[in-house]
Amino acid sequence: MQKGQVDSAKRRALNLFDKWNDVANVVEKYTGYYYELEGIIEDAVECGIQQALNDFKRLDSEIE
């Protein structure tokens, strides 16, 4: 999978999060919590892609 495809998948997931959050108003936009949730969503997309391709690599957020 190419970087552009990964970026597109992340953008789609983040757009869905924003659409949900605009309705639910759970997290105020552009706050620390908002950016933390965006990071979690991006990691989840990466995990899904890796699983689909059977190509596991540790994410930066997994390395302590």
MMTF fields as JSON, N, C-alpha, C and O atoms, coordinates in Angstrom:
{
  "mmtfVersion": "1.0.0",
  "mmtfProducer": "UNKNOWN",
  "numBonds": 255,
  "numAtoms": 256,
  "numGroups": 64,
  "numChains": 1,
  "numModels": 1,
  "chainsPerModel": [1],
  "groupsPerChain": [64],
  "chainIdList": ["A"],
  "bondAtomList": [4, 2, 8, 6, 12, 10, 16, 14, 20, 18, 24, 22, 28, 26, 32, 30, 36, 34, 40, 38, 44, 42, 48, 46, 52, 50, 56, 54, 60, 58, 64, 62, 68, 66, 72, 70, 76, 74, 80, 78, 84, 82, 88, 86, 92, 90, 96, 94, 100, 98, 104, 102, 108, 106, 112, 110, 116, 114, 120, 118, 124, 122, 128, 126, 132, 130, 136, 134, 140, 138, 144, 142, 148, 146, 152, 150, 156, 154, 160, 158, 164, 162, 168, 166, 172, 170, 176, 174, 180, 178, 184, 182, 188, 186, 192, 190, 196, 194, 200, 198, 204, 202, 208, 206, 212, 210, 216, 214, 220, 218, 224, 222, 228, 226, 232, 230, 236, 234, 240, 238, 244, 242, 248, 246, 252, 250],
  "bondOrderList": [1, 1, 1, 1, 1, 1, 1, 1, 1, 1, 1, 1, 1, 1, 1, 1, 1, 1, 1, 1, 1, 1, 1, 1, 1, 1, 1, 1, 1, 1, 1, 1, 1, 1, 1, 1, 1, 1, 1, 1, 1, 1, 1, 1, 1, 1, 1, 1, 1, 1, 1, 1, 1, 1, 1, 1, 1, 1, 1, 1, 1, 1, 1],
  "groupList": [{"groupName": "MET", "atomNameList": ["N", "CA", "C", "O"], "elementList": ["N", "C", "C", "O"], "formalChargeList": [0, 0, 0, 0], "bondAtomList": [1, 0, 2, 1, 3, 2], "bondOrderList": [1, 1, 2], "singleLetterCode": "M", "chemCompType": "L-PEPTIDE LINKING"}, {"groupName": "GLN", "atomNameList": ["N", "CA", "C", "O"], "elementList": ["N", "C", "C", "O"], "formalChargeList": [0, 0, 0, 0], "bondAtomList": [1, 0, 2, 1, 3, 2], "bondOrderList": [1, 1, 2], "singleLetterCode": "Q", "chemCompType": "L-PEPTIDE LINKING"}, {"groupName": "LYS", "atomNameList": ["N", "CA", "C", "O"], "elementList": ["N", "C", "C", "O"], "formalChargeList": [0, 0, 0, 0], "bondAtomList": [1, 0, 2, 1, 3, 2], "bondOrderList": [1, 1, 2], "singleLetterCode": "K", "chemCompType": "L-PEPTIDE LINKING"}, {"groupName": "GLY", "atomNameList": ["N", "CA", "C", "O"], "elementList": ["N", "C", "C", "O"], "formalChargeList": [0, 0, 0, 0], "bondAtomList": [1, 0, 2, 1, 3, 2], "bondOrderList": [1, 1, 2], "singleLetterCode": "G", "chemCompType": "PEPTIDE LINKING"}, {"groupName": "VAL", "atomNameList": ["N", "CA", "C", "O"], "elementList": ["N", "C", "C", "O"], "formalChargeList": [0, 0, 0, 0], "bondAtomList": [1, 0, 2, 1, 3, 2], "bondOrderList": [1, 1, 2], "singleLetterCode": "V", "chemCompType": "L-PEPTIDE LINKING"}, {"groupName": "ASP", "atomNameList": ["N", "CA", "C", "O"], "elementList": ["N", "C", "C", "O"], "formalChargeList": [0, 0, 0, 0], "bondAtomList": [1, 0, 2, 1, 3, 2], "bondOrderList": [1, 1, 2], "singleLetterCode": "D", "chemCompType": "L-PEPTIDE LINKING"}, {"groupName": "SER", "atomNameList": ["N", "CA", "C", "O"], "elementList": ["N", "C", "C", "O"], "formalChargeList": [0, 0, 0, 0], "bondAtomList": [1, 0, 2, 1, 3, 2], "bondOrderList": [1, 1, 2], "singleLetterCode": "S", "chemCompType": "L-PEPTIDE LINKING"}, {"groupName": "ALA", "atomNameList": ["N", "CA", "C", "O"], "elementList": ["N", "C", "C", "O"], "formalChargeList": [0, 0, 0, 0], "bondAtomList": [1, 0, 2, 1, 3, 2], "bondOrderList": [1, 1, 2], "singleLetterCode": "A", "chemCompType": "L-PEPTIDE LINKING"}, {"groupName": "ARG", "atomNameList": ["N", "CA", "C", "O"], "elementList": ["N", "C", "C", "O"], "formalChargeList": [0, 0, 0, 0], "bondAtomList": [1, 0, 2, 1, 3, 2], "bondOrderList": [1, 1, 2], "singleLetterCode": "R", "chemCompType": "L-PEPTIDE LINKING"}, {"groupName": "LEU", "atomNameList": ["N", "CA", "C", "O"], "elementList": ["N", "C", "C", "O"], "formalChargeList": [0, 0, 0, 0], "bondAtomList": [1, 0, 2, 1, 3, 2], "bondOrderList": [1, 1, 2], "singleLetterCode": "L", "chemCompType": "L-PEPTIDE LINKING"}, {"groupName": "ASN", "atomNameList": ["N", "CA", "C", "O"], "elementList": ["N", "C", "C", "O"], "formalChargeList": [0, 0, 0, 0], "bondAtomList": [1, 0, 2, 1, 3, 2], "bondOrderList": [1, 1, 2], "singleLetterCode": "N", "chemCompType": "L-PEPTIDE LINKING"}, {"groupName": "PHE", "atomNameList": ["N", "CA", "C", "O"], "elementList": ["N", "C", "C", "O"], "formalChargeList": [0, 0, 0, 0], "bondAtomList": [1, 0, 2, 1, 3, 2], "bondOrderList": [1, 1, 2], "singleLetterCode": "F", "chemCompType": "L-PEPTIDE LINKING"}, {"groupName": "TRP", "atomNameList": ["N", "CA", "C", "O"], "elementList": ["N", "C", "C", "O"], "formalChargeList": [0, 0, 0, 0], "bondAtomList": [1, 0, 2, 1, 3, 2], "bondOrderList": [1, 1, 2], "singleLetterCode": "W", "chemCompType": "L-PEPTIDE LINKING"}, {"groupName": "GLU", "atomNameList": ["N", "CA", "C", "O"], "elementList": ["N", "C", "C", "O"], "formalChargeList": [0, 0, 0, 0], "bondAtomList": [1, 0, 2, 1, 3, 2], "bondOrderList": [1, 1, 2], "singleLetterCode": "E", "chemCompType": "L-PEPTIDE LINKING"}, {"groupName": "TYR", "atomNameList": ["N", "CA", "C", "O"], "elementList": ["N", "C", "C", "O"], "formalChargeList": [0, 0, 0, 0], "bondAtomList": [1, 0, 2, 1, 3, 2], "bondOrderList": [1, 1, 2], "singleLetterCode": "Y", "chemCompType": "L-PEPTIDE LINKING"}, {"groupName": "THR", "atomNameList": ["N", "CA", "C", "O"], "elementList": ["N", "C", "C", "O"], "formalChargeList": [0, 0, 0, 0], "bondAtomList": [1, 0, 2, 1, 3, 2], "bondOrderList": [1, 1, 2], "singleLetterCode": "T", "chemCompType": "L-PEPTIDE LINKING"}, {"groupName": "ILE", "atomNameList": ["N", "CA", "C", "O"], "elementList": ["N", "C", "C", "O"], "formalChargeList": [0, 0, 0, 0], "bondAtomList": [1, 0, 2, 1, 3, 2], "bondOrderList": [1, 1, 2], "singleLetterCode": "I", "chemCompType": "L-PEPTIDE LINKING"}, {"groupName": "CYS", "atomNameList": ["N", "CA", "C", "O"], "elementList": ["N", "C", "C", "O"], "formalChargeList": [0, 0, 0, 0], "bondAtomList": [1, 0, 2, 1, 3, 2], "bondOrderList": [1, 1, 2], "singleLetterCode": "C", "chemCompType": "L-PEPTIDE LINKING"}],
  "groupTypeList": [0, 1, 2, 3, 1, 4, 5, 6, 7, 2, 8, 8, 7, 9, 10, 9, 11, 5, 2, 12, 10, 5, 4, 7, 10, 4, 4, 13, 2, 14, 15, 3, 14, 14, 14, 13, 9, 13, 3, 16, 16, 13, 5, 7, 4, 13, 17, 3, 16, 1, 1, 7, 9, 10, 5, 11, 2, 8, 9, 5, 6, 13, 16, 13],
  "groupIdList": [1, 2, 3, 4, 5, 6, 7, 8, 9, 10, 11, 12, 13, 14, 15, 16, 17, 18, 19, 20, 21, 22, 23, 24, 25, 26, 27, 28, 29, 30, 31, 32, 33, 34, 35, 36, 37, 38, 39, 40, 41, 42, 43, 44, 45, 46, 47, 48, 49, 50, 51, 52, 53, 54, 55, 56, 57, 58, 59, 60, 61, 62, 63, 64],
  "secStructList": [7, 7, 2, 2, 2, 2, 2, 2, 2, 2, 2, 2, 2, 2, 2, 2, 2, 2, 2, 2, 2, 2, 2, 2, 7, 7, 1, 7, 6, 6, 1, 2, 2, 2, 2, 2, 2, 2, 2, 2, 2, 2, 2, 2, 2, 2, 2, 2, 2, 2, 2, 2, 2, 6, 7, 7, 7, 7, 7, 4, 4, 4, 7, 7],
  "xCoordList": [0.856, 0.0, 0.898, 1.888, 0.554, 1.368, 0.97, -0.148, 1.914, 1.693, 0.436, -0.308, 0.193, -0.997, -2.283, -3.257, -2.283, -3.455, -3.642, -4.769, -2.551, -2.621, -3.127, -4.005, -2.578, -3.008, -4.491, -5.205, -4.95, -6.356, -7.248, -8.316, -6.812, -7.579, -7.644, -8.692, -6.543, -6.528, -7.443, -8.198, -7.381, -8.222, -9.695, -10.51, -10.039, -11.432, -11.879, -12.97, -11.048, -11.389, -11.517, -12.422, -10.62, -10.694, -11.923, -12.528, -12.293, -13.51, -14.747, -15.667, -14.762, -15.878, -15.928, -17.006, -14.763, -14.7, -15.246, -16.045, -14.825, -15.315, -16.824, -17.517, -17.328, -18.778, -19.526, -20.529, -19.034, -19.649, -19.537, -20.515, -18.359, -18.143, -18.958, -19.396, -19.167, -19.997, -21.426, -22.081, -21.908, -23.261, -23.289, -24.138, -22.357, -22.355, -21.755, -22.089, -20.873, -20.22, -19.578, -19.754, -18.837, -18.203, -16.898, -16.603, -16.117, -14.803, -14.733, -15.04, -14.328, -14.175, -13.027, -11.945, -13.287, -12.276, -11.033, -11.089, -9.906, -8.61, -8.114, -7.414, -8.486, -7.983, -7.045, -6.92, -6.396, -5.5, -6.209, -5.679, -7.416, -8.168, -8.521, -8.465, -8.878, -9.232, -8.05, -8.209, -6.867, -5.686, -5.257, -4.748, -5.451, -5.158, -6.065, -5.602, -7.349, -8.278, -7.914, -8.015, -7.493, -7.049, -5.872, -5.82, -4.938, -3.791, -4.196, -3.647, -5.155, -5.66, -6.313, -6.119, -7.076, -7.741, -6.71, -6.846, -5.688, -4.637, -3.917, -3.619, -3.636, -3.01, -3.922, -3.453, -5.221, -6.168, -6.199, -6.285, -6.13, -6.081, -4.816, -4.866, -3.687, -2.421, -2.521, -2.086, -3.094, -3.252, -4.129, -3.815, -5.205, -6.101, -5.423, -5.597, -4.659, -3.942, -2.914, -2.801, -2.167, -1.168, -1.81, -1.295, -2.927, -3.616, -4.097, -3.95, -4.67, -5.174, -4.054, -4.262, -2.875, -1.746, -0.863, 0.111, -1.213, -0.409, 1.056, 1.98, 1.235, 2.55, 2.694, 2.632, 2.885, 2.927, 4.244, 5.324, 4.131, 5.271, 4.813, 3.7, 5.679, 5.316, 5.144, 5.932, 4.101, 3.861, 4.721, 5.126, 5.004, 5.784, 5.133, 5.829, 3.81, 3.104, 3.217, 2.912, 3.645, 3.816, 5.199, 5.422, 6.108, 7.483, 7.625, 7.343, 8.059, 8.193, 9.601, 9.886],
  "yCoordList": [-1.179, 0.0, 1.237, 1.294, 2.194, 3.397, 4.447, 4.442, 5.348, 6.374, 7.191, 7.518, 7.523, 8.293, 7.57, 8.196, 6.252, 5.461, 5.428, 5.507, 5.312, 5.323, 6.68, 6.754, 7.744, 9.09, 9.294, 9.918, 8.772, 8.882, 8.127, 8.611, 6.947, 6.162, 6.891, 6.909, 7.489, 8.249, 9.458, 9.742, 10.166, 11.359, 10.964, 11.667, 9.851, 9.385, 9.091, 9.494, 8.394, 8.065, 9.333, 9.436, 10.286, 11.532, 12.351, 13.0, 12.325, 13.014, 12.391, 13.102, 11.057, 10.38, 10.734, 10.943, 10.804, 11.218, 12.63, 12.88, 13.558, 14.936, 15.001, 15.735, 14.245, 14.227, 13.733, 14.324, 12.651, 12.121, 13.138, 13.399, 13.705, 14.638, 15.913, 16.5, 16.349, 17.539, 17.309, 18.234, 16.082, 15.759, 15.496, 16.028, 14.672, 14.257, 15.313, 15.363, 16.156, 17.21, 16.665, 17.218, 15.579, 14.927, 15.614, 15.803, 15.987, 16.574, 17.917, 18.016, 18.945, 20.256, 20.209, 19.698, 20.753, 20.72, 21.508, 22.51, 21.003, 21.66, 21.781, 22.731, 20.808, 20.727, 19.529, 18.756, 19.385, 18.249, 16.921, 16.02, 16.788, 15.536, 15.262, 14.122, 16.304, 16.17, 15.606, 14.678, 16.179, 15.716, 14.324, 13.554, 13.987, 12.629, 11.621, 10.565, 11.942, 11.05, 10.916, 9.829, 12.005, 11.905, 10.945, 10.146, 11.013, 10.109, 8.658, 7.778, 8.408, 7.042, 6.537, 5.385, 7.39, 7.009, 6.705, 5.721, 7.533, 7.288, 5.964, 5.21, 5.682, 4.404, 3.233, 2.2, 3.392, 2.316, 2.035, 0.879, 3.073, 2.884, 2.124, 1.187, 2.525, 1.827, 0.352, -0.521, 0.074, -1.315, -2.107, -3.252, -1.518, -2.194, -2.5, -3.581, -1.554, -1.769, -2.873, -3.751, -2.836, -3.87, -5.247, -6.221, -5.322, -6.603, -7.11, -8.29, -6.211, -6.609, -7.097, -7.991, -6.517, -6.889, -7.957, -8.412, -8.348, -9.309, -8.847, -9.62, -7.573, -6.938, -6.114, -4.886, -6.793, -6.139, -5.41, -5.977, -4.135, -3.326, -2.524, -2.0, -2.434, -1.646, -0.182, 0.386, 0.409, 1.837, 2.639, 2.136, 3.881, 4.746, 4.847, 4.903, 4.87, 4.994, 3.742, 3.794, 2.626, 1.396, 1.288, 0.471, 2.105, 2.051, 3.006, 4.199, 2.471, 3.317, 3.759, 4.473],
  "zCoordList": [0.0, 0.0, 0.0, 0.729, -0.799, -0.931, 0.109, 0.625, 0.403, 1.413, 1.128, 2.052, -0.121, -0.472, -0.106, 0.312, -0.263, 0.091, 1.606, 2.095, 2.342, 3.807, 4.28, 5.139, 3.724, 4.093, 3.794, 4.579, 2.67, 2.301, 3.283, 3.656, 3.697, 4.675, 6.009, 6.655, 6.425, 7.685, 7.59, 8.52, 6.481, 6.306, 6.343, 6.941, 5.711, 5.714, 7.137, 7.54, 7.898, 9.278, 10.13, 10.957, 9.929, 10.698, 10.314, 11.167, 9.036, 8.612, 9.257, 9.662, 9.351, 10.018, 11.497, 12.053, 12.136, 13.534, 13.699, 14.601, 12.839, 12.929, 12.724, 13.429, 11.77, 11.517, 12.76, 13.16, 13.366, 14.58, 15.712, 16.413, 15.889, 16.997, 16.823, 17.813, 15.596, 15.359, 15.833, 16.314, 15.699, 16.149, 17.651, 18.366, 18.124, 19.528, 20.455, 21.639, 19.921, 20.697, 21.976, 23.061, 21.824, 22.966, 23.336, 24.516, 22.327, 22.568, 21.856, 20.669, 22.585, 21.971, 20.961, 21.25, 19.771, 18.709, 19.1, 19.813, 18.596, 18.705, 20.144, 20.494, 20.968, 22.339, 22.426, 21.476, 23.559, 23.754, 23.568, 22.918, 24.138, 23.99, 22.532, 22.072, 21.824, 20.409, 19.614, 18.821, 19.837, 19.111, 19.552, 18.738, 20.819, 21.295, 20.588, 20.156, 20.469, 19.772, 18.301, 17.733, 17.684, 16.292, 16.17, 15.235, 17.096, 17.081, 17.238, 16.575, 18.111, 18.303, 17.02, 16.631, 16.371, 15.12, 14.041, 13.313, 13.933, 12.937, 13.218, 12.291, 14.503, 14.851, 14.501, 14.023, 14.738, 14.428, 12.93, 12.517, 12.124, 10.671, 10.292, 9.495, 10.861, 10.595, 10.985, 10.234, 12.161, 12.609, 11.645, 11.322, 11.193, 10.262, 8.94, 8.377, 8.454, 7.197, 7.361, 6.506, 8.451, 8.692, 8.794, 8.247, 9.491, 9.642, 8.282, 7.964, 7.487, 6.174, 5.262, 4.441, 5.404, 4.564, 5.205, 4.605, 6.426, 7.192, 7.247, 6.993, 7.586, 7.594, 8.876, 8.839, 10.004, 11.3, 11.525, 11.359, 11.907, 12.328, 13.538, 13.564, 14.535, 15.723, 15.353, 14.597, 15.903, 15.696, 16.647, 17.695, 16.293, 17.186, 18.565, 19.579, 18.602, 19.88, 20.743, 21.934, 20.176, 20.939, 21.571, 22.465, 21.107, 21.597, 22.765, 22.652, 23.872, 25.075, 25.286, 26.247]
}
